[in-house]
Amino acid sequence: MGHERLTPSPFDSWDDLRFFLVTTQKGSLAKAASHIGVTQPTVSRRIESLEERLGVRLFDRLPSGVALTVEGESILDAAKLIEEKVLEIQMNVSGLDKRMAGKVRVSVTDGFASYWMAPRLHTFQELYPNIEFELLCSVEPADALKWETDIAIQFRRPSGADLVANRVATFHFVPWASSEYLARHGTPRNTEDLMHHRLLDHFAYHGDDGDWSEWYKLAKVANRISYRTNSSAALLNAVQSGLGIALLPTYSADCVTGVVPLDIGVRTRSDVWLSYHPALRGTARYRAAIDWIRGLFDKNLWVWFRDEFHPPVHREKSSR
C-alpha cells in the first residue's frame, strides 16, 4: 500500500500567520518586530517567504510603514479565525495542568506593581514556591485573548466578549506633594492656589476610563505643567524629590513615604478591572494567582479600594 502525499502547505508553521497578523495590527515591520521580540529583518524575511509561497504580495511597503494589499485583505479574516482556534487549543491544553508549578504572566501598571504587588509577592511565593510570577508593566494592558498575558489588571473595562472581566476595586486620587516642596512654595488651599504651583502630570490620566474631568481641566489651564511621564514610579519619584504636585492614588498612604496628601477638594477616581480567558480557570496555578490578586484588593483590610472615598493618612516621613 503506497503512502499518500499531502499537498504542500504555504505555511511552514502557524507562526507565519502570527507574523502576518502582528504586522497588520502594528502597521510597520519595526513595530511588529518589537512586539514579537525579534529583529526587523527577521519579520521582513518571514513576510517575504510567506508572500513567495502564497504567490501574492501581502503588503505594500511605504515610507511610513506597510499597508495591506487587496490580496492581504482577502486572507485577513481567515487568518484571524485560525489564530483564535490555535489560541483556543493552547488554552484548552493548559487547562489540563493541575500542578502548582509553571509561569503566570500578569499585565499591570508599573505603579501598582512596584508599590503594592511586588512588596507582597513573598506571601504568594511562600504558598506556591514552584510558580513563577512574571509582572508585565505597561500603561497599555496586554491582550489576554491573544496570549500576550495570562491575567490583566487595568483601568479600562476589557472589550473582549470572551474574557472573564470583573471590577475588583476603585482607585481614588488626590494631589500630593513633598514636605520640602510645601516648605519652599507654600501649601495650596484650593484649586485657585493650585494654579500657582508646579503641576506634574501622567499621560494615563487623560486616556483611561476614569473620572479625570476635574484634573484634566486643571492641567489644561495650568501654566506650569513642568513634567509629564507615562510611568507612575517616575511620577512618584518626582513628587518625592520636591519637583511639584501630582495626583497619586490614596493607597499611597499605606506604602509610600516622603509625600503629603492635599485636602483641597480635588479628587478623581478610576475603576480597576481584573480579566483573563475563561479557559484558565481549569489550570491550578492560574486559579491560585487570580485568587491571590483578588486578595490584594480586600476592601475590609484596605479602605482605599472601596467605591466611597476615604481620605489618605498624612505621612511626612522622609523617603531619602
C-alpha positions as CSV (number, residue, x, y, z in Angstrom):
1,M,0.0,0.0,0.0
2,G,1.5,3.3,-1.1
3,H,1.8,6.4,1.1
4,E,-0.5,9.3,0.2
5,R,1.4,12.5,-0.4
6,L,0.0,15.6,1.3
7,T,-0.4,18.8,-0.7
8,P,2.4,21.1,0.4
9,S,1.1,23.9,2.7
10,P,2.1,27.5,2.1
11,F,2.5,27.8,5.8
12,D,5.7,26.3,7.4
13,S,4.1,26.9,10.8
14,W,1.3,28.8,12.5
15,D,3.9,31.5,13.3
16,D,3.7,32.6,9.7
17,L,0.2,33.8,10.4
18,R,1.3,35.4,13.6
19,F,3.9,37.4,11.9
20,F,1.4,38.5,9.2
21,L,-1.3,39.4,11.8
22,V,1.0,41.3,14.1
23,T,2.4,43.3,11.2
24,T,-1.1,44.1,10.1
25,Q,-2.0,45.3,13.6
26,K,1.1,47.4,14.2
27,G,1.3,48.9,10.7
28,S,5.1,48.5,10.4
29,L,7.8,45.8,10.3
30,A,9.7,47.6,13.1
31,K,6.8,47.8,15.4
32,A,5.8,44.2,14.7
33,A,9.4,43.1,15.5
34,S,9.4,45.0,18.8
35,H,6.1,43.4,19.8
36,I,7.1,39.9,18.9
37,G,10.6,40.3,20.3
38,V,12.7,39.6,17.2
39,T,14.6,41.8,14.8
40,Q,13.1,43.7,11.9
41,P,15.0,41.7,9.3
42,T,13.5,38.5,10.8
43,V,10.0,39.9,10.3
44,S,10.8,41.0,6.8
45,R,12.2,37.6,5.8
46,R,9.2,35.8,7.3
47,I,6.7,38.0,5.5
48,E,8.6,37.8,2.2
49,S,8.9,34.0,2.5
50,L,5.1,33.8,3.1
51,E,4.4,36.0,0.1
52,E,6.6,33.9,-2.1
53,R,4.9,30.6,-1.0
54,L,1.4,32.1,-1.5
55,G,2.4,33.7,-4.8
56,V,1.0,37.1,-3.9
57,R,2.1,40.4,-2.3
58,L,0.5,40.8,1.1
59,F,1.8,44.3,2.0
60,D,2.8,47.5,0.1
61,R,6.0,48.8,1.7
62,L,5.6,52.5,2.4
63,P,7.9,55.1,3.9
64,S,5.7,55.3,7.0
65,G,5.2,51.5,7.3
66,V,3.2,48.9,5.5
67,A,-0.4,48.7,4.1
68,L,-2.3,45.6,3.3
69,T,-2.8,44.8,-0.4
70,V,-6.1,43.5,-1.8
71,E,-4.6,40.0,-1.5
72,G,-3.6,40.7,2.0
73,E,-7.1,41.9,2.9
74,S,-8.6,38.8,1.3
75,I,-6.9,36.4,3.8
76,L,-7.1,38.7,6.9
77,D,-10.4,37.4,8.3
78,A,-9.4,33.8,7.8
79,A,-6.0,34.3,9.4
80,K,-7.7,35.9,12.5
81,L,-10.1,32.9,12.7
82,I,-7.2,30.4,12.5
83,E,-5.3,32.4,15.2
84,E,-8.3,32.2,17.5
85,K,-8.5,28.5,17.1
86,V,-4.8,28.0,17.7
87,L,-5.0,30.1,20.9
88,E,-8.1,28.1,22.0
89,I,-6.2,24.9,21.6
90,Q,-3.3,26.3,23.6
91,M,-5.6,27.4,26.4
92,N,-7.6,24.2,26.5
93,V,-4.4,22.2,26.8
94,S,-3.0,24.5,29.5
95,G,-6.3,23.9,31.3
96,L,-5.4,20.3,31.9
97,D,-2.5,21.2,34.0
98,K,-3.3,20.6,37.7
99,R,0.2,21.2,39.1
100,M,1.0,24.2,41.2
101,A,4.0,24.9,39.0
102,G,4.9,26.9,35.9
103,K,4.7,30.5,34.8
104,V,1.9,33.1,35.4
105,R,2.1,36.3,33.5
106,V,0.3,39.4,34.9
107,S,-0.1,42.6,33.0
108,V,-0.3,45.6,35.3
109,T,0.7,49.3,35.6
110,D,4.2,49.9,36.9
111,G,3.0,51.9,39.9
112,F,0.7,49.3,41.4
113,A,3.2,46.6,40.5
114,S,6.1,48.4,42.2
115,Y,4.5,49.7,45.3
116,W,1.7,47.3,46.1
117,M,2.1,43.9,44.3
118,A,5.9,43.4,44.4
119,P,6.2,44.1,48.2
120,R,3.6,41.4,48.8
121,L,4.7,38.7,46.3
122,H,6.7,36.9,49.0
123,T,3.4,35.8,50.5
124,F,2.4,34.2,47.2
125,Q,5.9,32.6,46.8
126,E,5.7,31.1,50.3
127,L,2.4,29.5,49.4
128,Y,3.4,28.3,45.9
129,P,7.2,28.1,45.7
130,N,7.1,26.4,42.2
131,I,5.0,29.1,40.5
132,E,7.0,31.7,38.6
133,F,5.3,35.1,38.8
134,E,6.0,37.4,35.8
135,L,4.9,41.0,36.0
136,L,4.5,42.8,32.7
137,C,4.4,46.5,33.4
138,S,2.9,48.9,30.9
139,V,0.4,51.7,30.6
140,E,-1.3,49.8,27.8
141,P,-2.6,46.4,29.1
142,A,-1.5,43.3,27.2
143,D,-4.2,41.3,25.4
144,A,-5.3,38.1,27.2
145,L,-7.3,36.9,24.3
146,K,-4.1,37.0,22.1
147,W,-2.0,35.2,24.7
148,E,0.1,38.3,25.4
149,T,-0.6,37.8,29.1
150,D,-2.5,35.4,31.3
151,I,-4.1,37.9,33.7
152,A,-4.6,41.6,33.1
153,I,-5.1,44.3,35.8
154,Q,-6.2,47.5,34.1
155,F,-8.1,50.8,34.3
156,R,-10.2,50.3,31.2
157,R,-13.1,47.8,31.0
158,P,-11.8,45.0,28.8
159,S,-13.6,44.9,25.4
160,G,-13.2,41.2,24.6
161,A,-16.6,39.5,24.9
162,D,-14.9,36.1,25.6
163,L,-12.9,37.4,28.6
164,V,-13.8,37.0,32.2
165,A,-13.8,40.6,33.4
166,N,-14.5,41.7,37.0
167,R,-14.4,45.1,38.6
168,V,-12.3,44.5,41.7
169,A,-11.6,47.9,43.1
170,T,-11.8,51.7,42.7
171,F,-8.7,53.8,42.8
172,H,-9.1,57.3,44.3
173,F,-6.6,60.0,43.5
174,V,-5.8,63.3,45.3
175,P,-2.9,65.8,44.9
176,W,0.3,65.1,46.8
177,A,3.5,67.0,47.4
178,S,6.6,66.5,49.4
179,S,7.0,68.4,52.7
180,E,10.2,70.0,51.3
181,Y,8.2,71.4,48.3
182,L,5.5,72.8,50.5
183,A,8.0,74.4,52.9
184,R,9.6,76.2,49.9
185,H,6.5,77.1,47.9
186,G,3.6,77.1,50.5
187,T,0.6,74.8,50.7
188,P,-2.3,75.4,48.3
189,R,-5.7,75.8,50.0
190,N,-7.9,75.5,46.9
191,T,-7.8,74.9,43.2
192,E,-7.1,78.6,42.5
193,D,-4.0,78.3,44.6
194,L,-3.0,75.2,42.8
195,M,-2.7,77.1,39.6
196,H,0.3,78.9,41.0
197,H,2.2,75.7,41.7
198,R,4.2,73.4,39.5
199,L,2.0,70.5,38.4
200,L,3.3,67.1,37.4
201,D,1.2,65.0,35.0
202,H,0.7,61.4,33.9
203,F,-0.3,60.7,30.3
204,A,-2.5,57.9,31.5
205,Y,-4.7,60.3,33.4
206,H,-6.0,61.5,30.0
207,G,-6.5,58.2,28.4
208,D,-8.3,55.7,30.6
209,D,-12.0,55.3,31.6
210,G,-11.8,57.0,34.9
211,D,-13.4,60.3,36.1
212,W,-10.5,62.6,35.3
213,S,-12.5,65.6,34.2
214,E,-11.6,67.9,37.1
215,W,-7.8,67.2,36.8
216,Y,-8.0,67.4,33.0
217,K,-9.4,70.9,33.2
218,L,-6.8,72.0,35.8
219,A,-4.0,70.6,33.7
220,K,-5.3,72.2,30.6
221,V,-5.4,75.7,32.0
222,A,-2.3,75.5,34.3
223,N,0.6,77.5,33.1
224,R,3.2,75.4,35.0
225,I,2.9,71.7,33.9
226,S,6.7,71.2,34.3
227,Y,6.8,67.4,34.0
228,R,4.9,64.7,32.2
229,T,5.6,60.9,32.2
230,N,3.9,57.6,31.3
231,S,5.5,56.0,34.4
232,S,3.7,56.0,37.8
233,A,7.0,55.2,39.6
234,A,8.7,58.2,37.8
235,L,5.8,60.4,38.8
236,L,6.1,59.4,42.4
237,N,9.8,59.9,42.5
238,A,9.4,63.4,41.0
239,V,6.9,64.3,43.8
240,Q,9.2,62.9,46.5
241,S,12.1,64.9,45.2
242,G,10.2,68.1,45.5
243,L,9.7,68.8,41.8
244,G,6.0,69.7,42.2
245,I,2.4,68.5,42.9
246,A,0.8,65.5,41.2
247,L,-2.2,63.2,41.5
248,L,-1.4,60.0,43.3
249,P,-3.7,57.2,44.5
250,T,-4.9,57.3,48.1
251,Y,-3.4,53.8,48.7
252,S,-0.1,55.6,48.6
253,A,-0.7,56.4,52.3
254,D,-0.2,52.7,53.0
255,C,3.0,52.1,51.2
256,V,4.8,55.4,50.3
257,T,6.7,57.9,52.5
258,G,8.0,61.4,51.9
259,V,4.8,62.8,50.4
260,V,1.8,64.6,51.8
261,P,-1.8,64.5,50.6
262,L,-3.5,67.8,49.9
263,D,-7.1,68.3,51.0
264,I,-8.2,71.0,48.5
265,G,-11.3,69.4,47.1
266,V,-9.6,67.8,44.0
267,R,-10.5,64.1,43.7
268,T,-10.6,61.7,40.8
269,R,-11.4,58.0,40.6
270,S,-10.9,55.1,38.2
271,D,-12.3,51.5,38.3
272,V,-9.9,48.6,38.3
273,W,-10.6,45.5,36.2
274,L,-9.2,42.0,36.5
275,S,-9.6,40.0,33.3
276,Y,-8.5,36.6,32.0
277,H,-9.6,33.9,29.5
278,P,-12.2,31.5,30.9
279,A,-10.1,28.5,29.9
280,L,-7.5,29.5,32.5
281,R,-9.9,28.6,35.3
282,G,-9.1,24.9,34.8
283,T,-5.4,25.4,35.5
284,A,-4.4,25.3,39.1
285,R,-1.6,27.9,39.0
286,Y,-3.8,30.5,37.4
287,R,-6.6,29.9,39.8
288,A,-4.2,30.4,42.7
289,A,-2.8,33.6,41.1
290,I,-6.3,35.0,40.4
291,D,-7.4,34.3,44.0
292,W,-4.3,35.9,45.4
293,I,-4.6,39.0,43.2
294,R,-8.2,39.4,44.4
295,G,-6.9,39.4,47.9
296,L,-4.7,42.4,47.1
297,F,-7.9,44.5,46.8
298,D,-9.5,43.3,50.1
299,K,-11.7,46.2,51.0
300,N,-12.0,45.1,54.6
301,L,-8.3,45.4,55.0
302,W,-7.7,48.5,52.8
303,V,-10.4,51.1,52.7
304,W,-8.6,52.8,49.8
305,F,-10.1,50.3,47.3
306,R,-13.7,50.9,48.2
307,D,-16.2,52.7,46.0
308,E,-16.5,55.5,48.5
309,F,-13.7,57.9,49.1
310,H,-11.6,57.7,52.3
311,P,-9.1,60.4,53.0
312,P,-5.5,59.2,52.9
313,V,-3.4,59.3,56.1
314,H,-0.9,62.1,56.5
315,R,2.6,60.7,56.2
316,E,5.6,63.1,56.2
317,K,8.5,60.8,56.9
318,S,11.3,61.4,54.5
319,S,11.9,58.8,51.9
320,R,15.6,59.6,51.5
